Amino acid sequence: MGVQQEEEGCGAVKRRKVAAAAADVTMDLDILDCPVCFHPLRPPIFQCTVGHTICSSCHDKLPDKCHFCSLPTVYNRCHMVEHVIESIKVSCSNANHGCTARITYYQKEEHEKGCPHAPCFCPETSCDFSGPPVMLVDHFSSKHKWQSAKVTYNKAFRMRIQVGSTVLVGEDGLLFLVNMMLDSLGGVISVCCVQPHNTGSKFRCRLTLSCAEPSCSQTMEFLTKSTNLYDGLPKVCFPFLVPKFLLRGDGTSATAMVGVMLTPQ
């Protein structure tokens, strides 16, 4: 009889869990943040004798007085809130771009700092496209008709660069934008690495220009700037000048033949 009652009790618990999973639950996520520093609460979590909670960092900094009720108190661990916090899973902000991760609430920001599905953006001012790099290549070629080429690292190659942007796709799928603008002296070329997160400069680029008639030769090496293009093309890049007399064509149809080599750091 006792066993039967226990089994019935377990069944009731299971039914409650199923009902809770099926319920349409909403929550103000602000209550999951520490009310002192406003960072997400994470174990260990402490509460005063009245029940006001704070994170462990604020617990170590505050005196023995509650931030809210201003009463002298002894903070204790609040295991119930810890269990609630641990059980709450949220979607990544990059779900629309293909991320299917369900993350514990307080780990959401850390996850998104390195989420591989974080978007990059089109640098054209009149275009609002955003998406992962693999989609960006298709967008550049189909929407803006930019030329693209696959490259092998540590191997020099020559390419004809036109005014505007040219897309280079590395052997690991990374994107690089080679951009040439015209000024009074000639064509100014810059190179940047396009990736969702700014992880610093991981590639060295070498640009080489050589011409027999008239005799001219120059080389420049620099670390490529990483960008997701949210603010357009980087304003601070290492410019490489191709003198006007070495450009073929003029105006927006001008091109320059330049040697390029990309080397991982």
KOLGUNU-264174 format. One record per residue: residue in one letter; x, y, z of N, C-alpha, C in turn; residue number from 1. Coordinates in nm, 3 decimals, always signed. Layout:
<recs>
REC  residu      n.x      n.y      n.z     ca.x     ca.y     ca.z      c.x      c.y      c.z  num
REC       A        X        Y        Z        X        Y        Z        X        Y        Z  NUM
...
</recs>
This chain:
<recs>
REC  residu      n.x      n.y      n.z     ca.x     ca.y     ca.z      c.x      c.y      c.z  num
REC       M   +0.083   -0.120   +0.000   +0.000   +0.000   +0.000   +0.087   +0.126   +0.000    1
REC       G   +0.189   +0.120   +0.087   +0.281   +0.233   +0.094   +0.351   +0.256   -0.038    2
REC       V   +0.391   +0.143   -0.104   +0.459   +0.153   -0.234   +0.367   +0.215   -0.336    3
REC       Q   +0.238   +0.172   -0.334   +0.142   +0.226   -0.430   +0.125   +0.376   -0.411    4
REC       Q   +0.115   +0.419   -0.284   +0.100   +0.562   -0.256   +0.222   +0.640   -0.304    5
REC       E   +0.340   +0.580   -0.285   +0.464   +0.647   -0.329   +0.466   +0.662   -0.480    6
REC       E   +0.421   +0.553   -0.550   +0.420   +0.560   -0.696   +0.321   +0.665   -0.744    7
REC       E   +0.203   +0.672   -0.675   +0.106   +0.772   -0.712   +0.160   +0.913   -0.688    8
REC       G   +0.236   +0.929   -0.577   +0.296   +1.058   -0.548   +0.395   +1.099   -0.656    9
REC       C   +0.479   +1.002   -0.701   +0.576   +1.030   -0.807   +0.503   +1.069   -0.935   10
REC       G   +0.392   +1.000   -0.962   +0.315   +1.032   -1.081   +0.260   +1.173   -1.077   11
REC       A   +0.218   +1.216   -0.959   +0.166   +1.352   -0.945   +0.275   +1.454   -0.970   12
REC       V   +0.396   +1.425   -0.920   +0.509   +1.515   -0.943   +0.538   +1.525   -1.092   13
REC       K   +0.538   +1.410   -1.161   +0.565   +1.411   -1.304   +0.460   +1.491   -1.379   14
REC       R   +0.332   +1.474   -1.338   +0.226   +1.549   -1.404   +0.243   +1.699   -1.384   15
REC       R   +0.285   +1.739   -1.265   +0.307   +1.881   -1.239   +0.420   +1.936   -1.326   16
REC       K   +0.526   +1.854   -1.344   +0.638   +1.898   -1.427   +0.595   +1.914   -1.572   17
REC       V   +0.515   +1.819   -1.622   +0.468   +1.827   -1.759   +0.379   +1.949   -1.777   18
REC       A   +0.291   +1.972   -1.677   +0.201   +2.088   -1.684   +0.280   +2.218   -1.685   19
REC       A   +0.384   +2.223   -1.602   +0.466   +2.345   -1.597   +0.540   +2.366   -1.728   20
REC       A   +0.586   +2.257   -1.790   +0.659   +2.269   -1.916   +0.567   +2.318   -2.027   21
REC       A   +0.440   +2.278   -2.020   +0.346   +2.316   -2.125   +0.287   +2.454   -2.103   22
REC       A   +0.299   +2.509   -1.982   +0.238   +2.639   -1.951   +0.308   +2.752   -2.024   23
REC       D   +0.232   +2.856   -2.053   +0.288   +2.975   -2.115   +0.335   +3.067   -2.003   24
REC       V   +0.463   +3.062   -1.975   +0.520   +3.135   -1.861   +0.593   +3.259   -1.910   25
REC       T   +0.568   +3.371   -1.848   +0.642   +3.494   -1.876   +0.709   +3.541   -1.748   26
REC       M   +0.819   +3.614   -1.766   +0.894   +3.662   -1.649   +0.966   +3.791   -1.685   27
REC       D   +0.967   +3.883   -1.592   +1.046   +4.004   -1.607   +1.190   +3.968   -1.574   28
REC       L   +1.277   +3.962   -1.675   +1.413   +3.915   -1.654   +1.496   +4.008   -1.567   29
REC       D   +1.447   +4.130   -1.541   +1.521   +4.221   -1.454   +1.537   +4.166   -1.313   30
REC       I   +1.442   +4.081   -1.271   +1.452   +4.027   -1.136   +1.564   +3.925   -1.124   31
REC       L   +1.622   +3.885   -1.237   +1.733   +3.790   -1.234   +1.867   +3.861   -1.225   32
REC       D   +1.864   +3.994   -1.220   +1.987   +4.072   -1.207   +2.006   +4.116   -1.063   33
REC       C   +2.132   +4.129   -1.025   +2.162   +4.180   -0.891   +2.110   +4.322   -0.880   34
REC       P   +2.030   +4.356   -0.778   +1.974   +4.490   -0.766   +2.076   +4.597   -0.726   35
REC       V   +2.198   +4.555   -0.697   +2.302   +4.651   -0.659   +2.389   +4.687   -0.780   36
REC       C   +2.446   +4.584   -0.846   +2.536   +4.609   -0.959   +2.467   +4.590   -1.094   37
REC       F   +2.348   +4.530   -1.093   +2.267   +4.507   -1.213   +2.328   +4.405   -1.309   38
REC       H   +2.427   +4.329   -1.263   +2.478   +4.218   -1.341   +2.393   +4.094   -1.313   39
REC       P   +2.387   +3.999   -1.407   +2.305   +3.879   -1.383   +2.347   +3.805   -1.256   40
REC       L   +2.249   +3.767   -1.177   +2.277   +3.686   -1.059   +2.328   +3.549   -1.101   41
REC       R   +2.428   +3.501   -1.026   +2.480   +3.367   -1.051   +2.527   +3.311   -0.917   42
REC       P   +2.518   +3.181   -0.899   +2.563   +3.122   -0.771   +2.709   +3.156   -0.742   43
REC       P   +2.743   +3.180   -0.614   +2.654   +3.182   -0.497   +2.576   +3.313   -0.487   44
REC       I   +2.450   +3.302   -0.444   +2.362   +3.417   -0.426   +2.328   +3.426   -0.277   45
REC       F   +2.324   +3.550   -0.227   +2.300   +3.570   -0.084   +2.174   +3.654   -0.062   46
REC       Q   +2.111   +3.635   +0.055   +1.994   +3.713   +0.091   +2.004   +3.761   +0.235   47
REC       C   +1.943   +3.877   +0.260   +1.940   +3.929   +0.397   +1.831   +3.858   +0.475   48
REC       T   +1.815   +3.892   +0.600   +1.716   +3.824   +0.684   +1.573   +3.853   +0.638   49
REC       V   +1.553   +3.962   +0.563   +1.420   +3.993   +0.510   +1.394   +3.919   +0.380   50
REC       G   +1.502   +3.887   +0.306   +1.488   +3.814   +0.181   +1.539   +3.884   +0.058   51
REC       H   +1.600   +4.002   +0.073   +1.656   +4.073   -0.041   +1.785   +4.005   -0.085   52
REC       T   +1.798   +3.982   -0.216   +1.914   +3.906   -0.268   +2.018   +3.998   -0.328   53
REC       I   +2.143   +3.954   -0.322   +2.255   +4.021   -0.389   +2.352   +3.916   -0.441   54
REC       C   +2.438   +3.955   -0.535   +2.536   +3.862   -0.590   +2.655   +3.849   -0.494   55
REC       S   +2.739   +3.753   -0.521   +2.853   +3.728   -0.432   +2.953   +3.843   -0.433   56
REC       S   +2.969   +3.909   -0.549   +3.063   +4.021   -0.558   +3.019   +4.137   -0.469   57
REC       C   +2.890   +4.169   -0.475   +2.838   +4.279   -0.391   +2.835   +4.238   -0.244   58
REC       H   +2.812   +4.110   -0.219   +2.811   +4.060   -0.081   +2.946   +4.084   -0.015   59
REC       D   +3.055   +4.067   -0.092   +3.189   +4.085   -0.037   +3.223   +4.233   -0.014   60
REC       K   +3.152   +4.323   -0.086   +3.186   +4.465   -0.078   +3.100   +4.543   +0.022   61
REC       L   +2.976   +4.496   +0.042   +2.884   +4.573   +0.126   +2.904   +4.540   +0.274   62
REC       P   +2.879   +4.635   +0.362   +2.886   +4.609   +0.507   +2.769   +4.521   +0.549   63
REC       D   +2.760   +4.491   +0.674   +2.654   +4.403   +0.725   +2.523   +4.479   +0.741   64
REC       K   +2.482   +4.544   +0.634   +2.356   +4.617   +0.634   +2.293   +4.599   +0.497   65
REC       C   +2.165   +4.568   +0.491   +2.097   +4.543   +0.364   +2.088   +4.672   +0.282   66
REC       H   +2.113   +4.661   +0.155   +2.110   +4.775   +0.065   +1.969   +4.833   +0.054   67
REC       F   +1.866   +4.750   +0.077   +1.728   +4.793   +0.058   +1.662   +4.835   +0.188   68
REC       C   +1.660   +4.745   +0.284   +1.588   +4.776   +0.408   +1.676   +4.848   +0.509   69
REC       S   +1.806   +4.859   +0.480   +1.901   +4.932   +0.567   +1.906   +4.876   +0.708   70
REC       L   +1.863   +4.753   +0.726   +1.867   +4.691   +0.857   +1.995   +4.610   +0.873   71
REC       P   +2.050   +4.608   +0.994   +2.164   +4.518   +1.018   +2.122   +4.375   +0.985   72
REC       T   +2.207   +4.302   +0.920   +2.167   +4.168   +0.877   +2.287   +4.076   +0.868   73
REC       V   +2.260   +3.950   +0.862   +2.360   +3.847   +0.832   +2.316   +3.780   +0.702   74
REC       Y   +2.397   +3.795   +0.601   +2.362   +3.736   +0.471   +2.385   +3.585   +0.474   75
REC       N   +2.289   +3.511   +0.415   +2.299   +3.367   +0.401   +2.278   +3.327   +0.256   76
REC       R   +2.329   +3.210   +0.223   +2.309   +3.159   +0.088   +2.159   +3.139   +0.062   77
REC       C   +2.117   +3.172   -0.060   +1.977   +3.153   -0.099   +1.972   +3.043   -0.205   78
REC       H   +1.966   +2.920   -0.161   +1.975   +2.806   -0.252   +1.853   +2.797   -0.345   79
REC       M   +1.738   +2.836   -0.297   +1.618   +2.831   -0.380   +1.634   +2.919   -0.504   80
REC       V   +1.677   +3.045   -0.484   +1.698   +3.135   -0.598   +1.808   +3.082   -0.689   81
REC       E   +1.911   +3.023   -0.632   +2.018   +2.964   -0.714   +1.963   +2.856   -0.806   82
REC       H   +1.874   +2.770   -0.751   +1.814   +2.665   -0.833   +1.728   +2.725   -0.944   83
REC       V   +1.654   +2.830   -0.912   +1.572   +2.896   -1.013   +1.660   +2.955   -1.123   84
REC       I   +1.764   +3.025   -1.083   +1.856   +3.087   -1.180   +1.917   +2.981   -1.271   85
REC       E   +1.961   +2.870   -1.213   +2.025   +2.765   -1.291   +1.927   +2.701   -1.390   86
REC       S   +1.798   +2.703   -1.358   +1.700   +2.634   -1.442   +1.650   +2.719   -1.558   87
REC       I   +1.675   +2.850   -1.556   +1.621   +2.939   -1.660   +1.715   +2.942   -1.779   88
REC       K   +1.664   +2.897   -1.893   +1.741   +2.895   -2.017   +1.681   +2.999   -2.113   89
REC       V   +1.767   +3.068   -2.183   +1.723   +3.170   -2.278   +1.787   +3.144   -2.414   90
REC       S   +1.727   +3.201   -2.517   +1.781   +3.187   -2.652   +1.893   +3.289   -2.675   91
REC       C   +1.984   +3.254   -2.761   +2.089   +3.347   -2.803   +2.027   +3.457   -2.888   92
REC       S   +2.080   +3.577   -2.879   +2.031   +3.688   -2.961   +2.055   +3.664   -3.109   93
REC       N   +2.139   +3.566   -3.142   +2.169   +3.535   -3.281   +2.085   +3.419   -3.333   94
REC       A   +1.971   +3.392   -3.265   +1.884   +3.282   -3.309   +1.837   +3.302   -3.453   95
REC       N   +1.811   +3.426   -3.490   +1.765   +3.454   -3.627   +1.873   +3.428   -3.731   96
REC       H   +1.997   +3.415   -3.684   +2.108   +3.389   -3.776   +2.156   +3.244   -3.769   97
REC       G   +2.080   +3.158   -3.701   +2.111   +3.016   -3.702   +2.157   +2.955   -3.572   98
REC       C   +2.174   +3.034   -3.465   +2.218   +2.978   -3.337   +2.100   +2.912   -3.266   99
REC       T   +2.116   +2.785   -3.231   +2.009   +2.710   -3.164   +2.039   +2.688   -3.016  100
REC       A   +2.141   +2.752   -2.964   +2.182   +2.730   -2.824   +2.076   +2.781   -2.727  101
REC       R   +2.057   +2.706   -2.619   +1.975   +2.750   -2.505   +2.071   +2.767   -2.389  102
REC       I   +2.083   +2.889   -2.339   +2.190   +2.924   -2.246   +2.132   +2.961   -2.111  103
REC       T   +2.200   +2.917   -2.006   +2.163   +2.965   -1.872   +2.170   +3.118   -1.873  104
REC       Y   +2.070   +3.181   -1.813   +2.054   +3.327   -1.825   +2.182   +3.404   -1.798  105
REC       Y   +2.252   +3.371   -1.691   +2.369   +3.452   -1.655   +2.490   +3.425   -1.745  106
REC       Q   +2.480   +3.323   -1.832   +2.589   +3.294   -1.925   +2.562   +3.346   -2.066  107
REC       K   +2.450   +3.412   -2.084   +2.410   +3.459   -2.218   +2.512   +3.557   -2.277  108
REC       E   +2.553   +3.655   -2.198   +2.646   +3.755   -2.249   +2.780   +3.692   -2.286  109
REC       E   +2.828   +3.599   -2.202   +2.956   +3.532   -2.231   +2.945   +3.449   -2.359  110
REC       H   +2.832   +3.380   -2.376   +2.813   +3.300   -2.498   +2.815   +3.388   -2.622  111
REC       E   +2.745   +3.501   -2.617   +2.731   +3.584   -2.736   +2.861   +3.654   -2.774  112
REC       K   +2.954   +3.668   -2.679   +3.083   +3.727   -2.712   +3.162   +3.641   -2.809  113
REC       G   +3.133   +3.509   -2.810   +3.205   +3.421   -2.900   +3.115   +3.340   -2.990  114
REC       C   +2.987   +3.374   -2.997   +2.892   +3.296   -3.077   +2.933   +3.299   -3.225  115
REC       P   +2.950   +3.181   -3.286   +2.992   +3.178   -3.426   +2.883   +3.224   -3.522  116
REC       H   +2.760   +3.238   -3.473   +2.650   +3.281   -3.559   +2.626   +3.432   -3.550  117
REC       A   +2.708   +3.502   -3.476   +2.693   +3.648   -3.468   +2.707   +3.708   -3.607  118
REC       P   +2.629   +3.810   -3.638   +2.629   +3.861   -3.775   +2.742   +3.956   -3.807  119
REC       C   +2.771   +3.963   -3.936   +2.851   +4.070   -3.992   +2.755   +4.156   -4.074  120
REC       F   +2.802   +4.270   -4.121   +2.712   +4.366   -4.184   +2.767   +4.410   -4.319  121
REC       C   +2.675   +4.455   -4.402   +2.717   +4.510   -4.531   +2.764   +4.653   -4.510  122
REC       P   +2.883   +4.689   -4.561   +2.934   +4.825   -4.537   +2.872   +4.932   -4.624  123
REC       E   +2.790   +4.893   -4.723   +2.724   +4.993   -4.807   +2.623   +5.071   -4.722  124
REC       T   +2.630   +5.202   -4.728   +2.547   +5.286   -4.642   +2.398   +5.269   -4.669  125
REC       S   +2.361   +5.233   -4.790   +2.220   +5.220   -4.825   +2.168   +5.078   -4.809  126
REC       C   +2.249   +4.989   -4.752   +2.212   +4.847   -4.741   +2.207   +4.808   -4.594  127
REC       D   +2.098   +4.742   -4.553   +2.083   +4.702   -4.413   +2.100   +4.552   -4.393  128
REC       F   +2.167   +4.484   -4.485   +2.184   +4.339   -4.474   +2.277   +4.305   -4.357  129
REC       S   +2.243   +4.198   -4.286   +2.331   +4.142   -4.184   +2.314   +3.991   -4.184  130
REC       G   +2.421   +3.920   -4.152   +2.416   +3.775   -4.150   +2.554   +3.718   -4.127  131
REC       P   +2.564   +3.586   -4.109   +2.696   +3.523   -4.089   +2.782   +3.540   -4.214  132
REC       P   +2.914   +3.530   -4.198   +3.005   +3.554   -4.311   +2.973   +3.474   -4.437  133
REC       V   +2.931   +3.347   -4.421   +2.903   +3.266   -4.540   +2.791   +3.325   -4.623  134
REC       M   +2.693   +3.391   -4.558   +2.585   +3.457   -4.630   +2.631   +3.590   -4.687  135
REC       L   +2.729   +3.650   -4.622   +2.779   +3.779   -4.666   +2.844   +3.769   -4.804  136
REC       V   +2.915   +3.660   -4.829   +2.980   +3.641   -4.959   +2.875   +3.640   -5.070  137
REC       D   +2.768   +3.563   -5.050   +2.662   +3.556   -5.151   +2.596   +3.692   -5.170  138
REC       H   +2.579   +3.764   -5.059   +2.517   +3.896   -5.068   +2.603   +3.992   -5.149  139
REC       F   +2.732   +3.995   -5.121   +2.822   +4.084   -5.193   +2.820   +4.057   -5.344  140
REC       S   +2.822   +3.929   -5.380   +2.830   +3.895   -5.523   +2.696   +3.914   -5.594  141
REC       S   +2.585   +3.877   -5.529   +2.455   +3.885   -5.597   +2.394   +4.024   -5.593  142
REC       K   +2.405   +4.091   -5.476   +2.343   +4.223   -5.461   +2.430   +4.335   -5.514  143
REC       H   +2.559   +4.332   -5.484   +2.645   +4.444   -5.520   +2.743   +4.413   -5.634  144
REC       K   +2.740   +4.288   -5.680   +2.824   +4.246   -5.794   +2.973   +4.265   -5.767  145
REC       W   +3.014   +4.248   -5.640   +3.155   +4.257   -5.609   +3.225   +4.130   -5.653  146
REC       Q   +3.345   +4.146   -5.702   +3.425   +4.029   -5.741   +3.476   +3.958   -5.615  147
REC       S   +3.494   +3.827   -5.626   +3.548   +3.751   -5.514   +3.646   +3.647   -5.568  148
REC       A   +3.738   +3.606   -5.481   +3.838   +3.506   -5.519   +3.879   +3.427   -5.395  149
REC       K   +3.909   +3.299   -5.415   +3.959   +3.216   -5.306   +4.110   +3.229   -5.299  150
REC       V   +4.163   +3.232   -5.178   +4.307   +3.250   -5.161   +4.363   +3.140   -5.071  151
REC       T   +4.491   +3.112   -5.090   +4.564   +3.018   -5.007   +4.662   +3.097   -4.922  152
REC       Y   +4.661   +3.073   -4.791   +4.748   +3.146   -4.701   +4.895   +3.113   -4.730  153
REC       N   +4.981   +3.210   -4.700   +5.126   +3.197   -4.717   +5.168   +3.179   -4.862  154
REC       K   +5.080   +3.213   -4.954   +5.111   +3.200   -5.096   +5.079   +3.331   -5.166  155
REC       A   +5.179   +3.392   -5.227   +5.160   +3.520   -5.295   +5.088   +3.499   -5.428  156
REC       F   +5.003   +3.592   -5.462   +4.933   +3.588   -5.590   +4.911   +3.731   -5.638  157
REC       R   +4.890   +3.746   -5.766   +4.866   +3.878   -5.822   +4.718   +3.890   -5.858  158
REC       M   +4.662   +4.006   -5.832   +4.521   +4.027   -5.863   +4.501   +4.169   -5.913  159
REC       R   +4.402   +4.184   -6.001   +4.369   +4.318   -6.049   +4.258   +4.373   -5.961  160
REC       I   +4.292   +4.480   -5.890   +4.200   +4.541   -5.795   +4.128   +4.658   -5.862  161
REC       Q   +3.997   +4.661   -5.847   +3.919   +4.768   -5.905   +3.873   +4.866   -5.798  162
REC       V   +3.825   +4.982   -5.841   +3.772   +5.079   -5.746   +3.650   +5.018   -5.676  163
REC       G   +3.646   +5.033   -5.545   +3.541   +4.968   -5.466   +3.599   +4.852   -5.388  164
REC       S   +3.518   +4.750   -5.364   +3.560   +4.638   -5.279   +3.568   +4.508   -5.357  165
REC       T   +3.670   +4.430   -5.322   +3.688   +4.294   -5.374   +3.695   +4.199   -5.255  166
REC       V   +3.628   +4.086   -5.265   +3.619   +3.991   -5.153   +3.719   +3.878   -5.173  167
REC       L   +3.798   +3.851   -5.070   +3.888   +3.736   -5.070   +3.837   +3.637   -4.966  168
REC       V   +3.828   +3.510   -5.004   +3.780   +3.405   -4.914   +3.897   +3.313   -4.881  169
REC       G   +3.938   +3.309   -4.755   +4.049   +3.225   -4.713   +4.014   +3.079   -4.716  170
REC       E   +4.115   +2.994   -4.707   +4.093   +2.849   -4.713   +4.013   +2.797   -4.595  171
REC       D   +4.005   +2.875   -4.486   +3.926   +2.836   -4.369   +3.790   +2.906   -4.367  172
REC       G   +3.756   +2.978   -4.475   +3.627   +3.045   -4.484   +3.626   +3.189   -4.439  173
REC       L   +3.736   +3.237   -4.380   +3.743   +3.377   -4.337   +3.736   +3.470   -4.458  174
REC       L   +3.674   +3.586   -4.435   +3.660   +3.685   -4.542   +3.755   +3.802   -4.521  175
REC       F   +3.804   +3.853   -4.633   +3.887   +3.973   -4.633   +3.831   +4.066   -4.740  176
REC       L   +3.824   +4.195   -4.707   +3.782   +4.294   -4.805   +3.901   +4.377   -4.847  177
REC       V   +3.924   +4.380   -4.977   +4.027   +4.466   -5.035   +3.955   +4.584   -5.098  178
REC       N   +3.982   +4.702   -5.050   +3.909   +4.820   -5.096   +4.004   +4.921   -5.159  179
REC       M   +3.966   +4.974   -5.275   +4.048   +5.078   -5.337   +3.962   +5.202   -5.361  180
REC       M   +4.015   +5.315   -5.315   +3.953   +5.445   -5.338   +4.051   +5.533   -5.416  181
REC       L   +3.998   +5.626   -5.490   +4.082   +5.717   -5.568   +4.101   +5.849   -5.495  182
REC       D   +4.223   +5.902   -5.501   +4.247   +6.039   -5.457   +4.335   +6.107   -5.560  183
REC       S   +4.383   +6.223   -5.529   +4.458   +6.301   -5.629   +4.590   +6.235   -5.669  184
REC       L   +4.645   +6.146   -5.583   +4.774   +6.084   -5.610   +4.762   +5.949   -5.680  185
REC       G   +4.645   +5.887   -5.671   +4.629   +5.755   -5.732   +4.524   +5.672   -5.660  186
REC       G   +4.548   +5.540   -5.654   +4.454   +5.450   -5.590   +4.503   +5.412   -5.450  187
REC       V   +4.420   +5.430   -5.349   +4.455   +5.398   -5.211   +4.388   +5.266   -5.173  188
REC       I   +4.469   +5.164   -5.143   +4.419   +5.029   -5.116   +4.430   +4.999   -4.966  189
REC       S   +4.325   +4.940   -4.911   +4.327   +4.894   -4.772   +4.270   +4.753   -4.766  190
REC       V   +4.308   +4.678   -4.662   +4.263   +4.539   -4.646   +4.217   +4.519   -4.503  191
REC       C   +4.102   +4.456   -4.484   +4.054   +4.424   -4.350   +3.999   +4.281   -4.348  192
REC       C   +3.999   +4.221   -4.230   +3.944   +4.087   -4.210   +3.803   +4.101   -4.154  193
REC       V   +3.706   +4.034   -4.218   +3.567   +4.044   -4.177   +3.530   +3.922   -4.093  194
REC       Q   +3.497   +3.944   -3.966   +3.455   +3.835   -3.878   +3.365   +3.891   -3.769  195
REC       P   +3.276   +3.807   -3.713   +3.175   +3.857   -3.618   +3.233   +3.922   -3.494  196
REC       H   +3.347   +3.872   -3.446   +3.403   +3.921   -3.320   +3.543   +3.975   -3.343  197
REC       N   +3.571   +4.086   -3.277   +3.703   +4.148   -3.290   +3.801   +4.074   -3.200  198
REC       T   +3.871   +3.979   -3.259   +3.966   +3.898   -3.182   +4.109   +3.948   -3.198  199
REC       G   +4.122   +4.069   -3.251   +4.256   +4.122   -3.272   +4.309   +4.083   -3.408  200
REC       S   +4.430   +4.128   -3.438   +4.490   +4.101   -3.568   +4.553   +3.962   -3.571  201
REC       K   +4.499   +3.875   -3.654   +4.551   +3.739   -3.664   +4.615   +3.710   -3.799  202
REC       F   +4.614   +3.811   -3.888   +4.671   +3.791   -4.020   +4.761   +3.908   -4.057  203
REC       R   +4.870   +3.874   -4.120   +4.960   +3.974   -4.175   +4.939   +3.976   -4.326  204
REC       C   +4.927   +4.094   -4.380   +4.906   +4.110   -4.524   +5.028   +4.179   -4.586  205
REC       R   +5.072   +4.127   -4.700   +5.180   +4.192   -4.774   +5.129   +4.230   -4.912  206
REC       L   +5.139   +4.357   -4.943   +5.102   +4.408   -5.075   +5.228   +4.449   -5.149  207
REC       T   +5.235   +4.412   -5.276   +5.354   +4.440   -5.356   +5.313   +4.500   -5.490  208
REC       L   +5.384   +4.604   -5.529   +5.360   +4.668   -5.657   +5.492   +4.675   -5.732  209
REC       S   +5.495   +4.626   -5.857   +5.618   +4.632   -5.936   +5.583   +4.657   -6.081  210
REC       C   +5.665   +4.735   -6.145   +5.644   +4.770   -6.285   +5.779   +4.796   -6.350  211
REC       A   +5.798   +4.739   -6.468   +5.926   +4.754   -6.538   +5.936   +4.889   -6.608  212
REC       E   +5.830   +4.929   -6.674   +5.828   +5.056   -6.747   +5.707   +5.139   -6.708  213
REC       P   +5.725   +5.248   -6.640   +5.851   +5.298   -6.582   +5.888   +5.215   -6.460  214
REC       S   +6.016   +5.215   -6.428   +6.065   +5.133   -6.318   +6.005   +5.180   -6.186  215
REC       C   +5.936   +5.086   -6.119   +5.870   +5.120   -5.993   +5.852   +4.992   -5.912  216
REC       S   +5.882   +4.999   -5.783   +5.862   +4.883   -5.697   +5.841   +4.929   -5.554  217
REC       Q   +5.738   +4.871   -5.487   +5.715   +4.902   -5.346   +5.642   +4.786   -5.280  218
REC       T   +5.670   +4.770   -5.150   +5.610   +4.661   -5.072   +5.570   +4.716   -4.935  219
REC       M   +5.456   +4.669   -4.886   +5.412   +4.707   -4.753   +5.356   +4.584   -4.682  220
REC       E   +5.394   +4.567   -4.554   +5.339   +4.461   -4.472   +5.271   +4.523   -4.350  221
REC       F   +5.156   +4.466   -4.312   +5.082   +4.520   -4.198   +4.988   +4.412   -4.144  222
REC       L   +4.944   +4.433   -4.019   +4.845   +4.345   -3.960   +4.706   +4.392   -4.002  223
REC       T   +4.625   +4.300   -4.048   +4.490   +4.337   -4.091   +4.403   +4.369   -3.971  224
REC       K   +4.317   +4.466   -3.986   +4.222   +4.503   -3.881   +4.100   +4.411   -3.891  225
REC       S   +4.053   +4.360   -3.777   +3.933   +4.275   -3.774   +3.811   +4.363   -3.751  226
REC       T   +3.703   +4.334   -3.822   +3.582   +4.414   -3.810   +3.460   +4.333   -3.853  227
REC       N   +3.344   +4.363   -3.793   +3.219   +4.303   -3.840   +3.145   +4.398   -3.934  228
REC       L   +3.209   +4.509   -3.967   +3.159   +4.609   -4.063   +3.033   +4.682   -4.015  229
REC       Y   +3.003   +4.674   -3.885   +2.883   +4.740   -3.833   +2.888   +4.890   -3.861  230
REC       D   +3.005   +4.950   -3.850   +3.021   +5.093   -3.874   +3.078   +5.121   -4.012  231
REC       G   +3.060   +5.025   -4.105   +3.115   +5.040   -4.238   +3.261   +4.996   -4.242  232
REC       L   +3.328   +5.030   -4.348   +3.469   +4.995   -4.361   +3.550   +5.069   -4.255  233
REC       P   +3.651   +5.003   -4.198   +3.732   +5.067   -4.093   +3.791   +5.199   -4.141  234
REC       K   +3.783   +5.297   -4.055   +3.838   +5.429   -4.090   +3.990   +5.431   -4.075  235
REC       V   +4.042   +5.346   -3.987   +4.188   +5.343   -3.964   +4.243   +5.213   -4.019  236
REC       C   +4.304   +5.220   -4.134   +4.369   +5.104   -4.196   +4.504   +5.150   -4.251  237
REC       F   +4.587   +5.052   -4.282   +4.716   +5.087   -4.342   +4.695   +5.106   -4.492  238
REC       P   +4.705   +5.230   -4.543   +4.680   +5.253   -4.686   +4.802   +5.219   -4.771  239
REC       F   +4.775   +5.166   -4.887   +4.880   +5.132   -4.984   +4.851   +5.211   -5.111  240
REC       L   +4.941   +5.299   -5.148   +4.917   +5.389   -5.260   +4.973   +5.334   -5.391  241
REC       V   +4.885   +5.324   -5.489   +4.927   +5.292   -5.626   +4.928   +5.424   -5.703  242
REC       P   +5.046   +5.472   -5.746   +5.053   +5.599   -5.818   +4.958   +5.603   -5.938  243
REC       K   +4.908   +5.722   -5.964   +4.808   +5.738   -6.069   +4.856   +5.687   -6.204  244
REC       F   +4.985   +5.705   -6.234   +5.036   +5.665   -6.365   +5.044   +5.513   -6.382  245
REC       L   +5.027   +5.437   -6.270   +5.027   +5.291   -6.280   +4.886   +5.232   -6.282  246
REC       L   +4.786   +5.317   -6.273   +4.648   +5.270   -6.283   +4.609   +5.249   -6.428  247
REC       R   +4.531   +5.147   -6.452   +4.476   +5.123   -6.584   +4.332   +5.174   -6.586  248
REC       G   +4.300   +5.257   -6.684   +4.168   +5.317   -6.689   +4.163   +5.439   -6.598  249
REC       D   +4.047   +5.499   -6.591   +4.032   +5.617   -6.503   +3.893   +5.618   -6.442  250
REC       G   +3.877   +5.709   -6.345   +3.749   +5.718   -6.277   +3.714   +5.589   -6.205  251
REC       T   +3.586   +5.557   -6.202   +3.540   +5.438   -6.130   +3.579   +5.308   -6.200  252
REC       S   +3.630   +5.318   -6.321   +3.673   +5.198   -6.393   +3.823   +5.171   -6.378  253
REC       A   +3.893   +5.251   -6.298   +4.037   +5.234   -6.279   +4.066   +5.104   -6.204  254
REC       T   +4.177   +5.038   -6.244   +4.220   +4.915   -6.177   +4.371   +4.920   -6.155  255
REC       A   +4.419   +4.834   -6.064   +4.562   +4.826   -6.036   +4.599   +4.679   -6.018  256
REC       M   +4.711   +4.639   -6.074   +4.763   +4.503   -6.057   +4.858   +4.499   -5.937  257
REC       V   +4.821   +4.422   -5.835   +4.895   +4.422   -5.710   +4.918   +4.279   -5.664  258
REC       G   +5.037   +4.253   -5.608   +5.065   +4.124   -5.546   +5.013   +4.122   -5.403  259
REC       V   +4.953   +4.011   -5.363   +4.893   +3.998   -5.230   +4.937   +3.868   -5.166  260
REC       M   +4.966   +3.870   -5.036   +4.990   +3.749   -4.960   +4.935   +3.766   -4.819  261
REC       L   +4.855   +3.668   -4.774   +4.798   +3.670   -4.640   +4.863   +3.559   -4.557  262
REC       T   +4.911   +3.596   -4.440   +4.982   +3.500   -4.354   +4.920   +3.499   -4.215  263
REC       P   +4.872   +3.383   -4.167   +4.820   +3.375   -4.029   +4.931   +3.402   -3.929  264
REC       Q   +4.896   +3.472   -3.821   +4.995   +3.503   -3.716   +5.004   +3.389   -3.616  265
</recs>
